[in-house]
Amino acid sequence: MRLRHVGVLFLLLLLAIFAVANWGTIEAPTRLNLLVGQVEAPLGLLMLISIGFLTVLYALLLVVVERRLLREGARLNREIEEERKRRNETQTTEIRQLAQTMTHDLSEVRGILGRLVSQITELRSLVAGRVSPGTSGAPADEEQGRHAAHAERGNRQLHWT
C-alpha cells in the first residue's frame, strides 16, 4: 500500500472511533434550515453519511486513475520493447553490411598485395638478369642497385606482415 492510502485509512479509522465515542450526539435530532424549509434531523448522521459517500467516491476515483496509469505504463513498456527490437534489427543489419564491406575491402587488399608480390618477384628476376657475370653478383650500374635494394626492402616488409 502507498503511504497516501495508509494515511486515508488512518484518518477513516480515527473518524470511526470519534463517531462511536460520540454516537449519542451524532444521532441527536437538530433543526436544519434547507433554505426552502426547515426539518428536524440528526445533523451528525447526515455529516457522517456525507463523509462516507465522499470516501467511497474518492476510492472509486483512485481505482479509475490507477487503472489508467497501469494501462499507460503497460502501453509504454510495449512501445519501448518494440523500439528495442527495431533498433536491434537495425544494428544487426548495419553489422552485416559492415562485415560485407570489410570482406570486400579485405579481398581488394589481398589482390593488391598479390600484385605487389608479383611485381617484386619480377623486379628480382630483372635485377638478377642485369647482374653481370664477371662482377660476382653486383649490379651493373648504380640505378639497378637502388632498384634491387628497394625490392629487397619491400620483400622484407611483406614477410614481416
ABEGO torsion letter per residue (X at the ends): XBAAAAAAAAAAAAAAAAAAAAAAAAABBBBBBAGAEBBBBBAAAAAAAAAAAAAAAAAAAAAAAAAAAAAAAAAAAAAAAAAAAAAAAAAAAAAAAAAAAAAAAAAAAAAAAAAAAAAAAAAAAAAAAABBAAAGGBBABAAAAAAAAAAAAAAAAAAAX
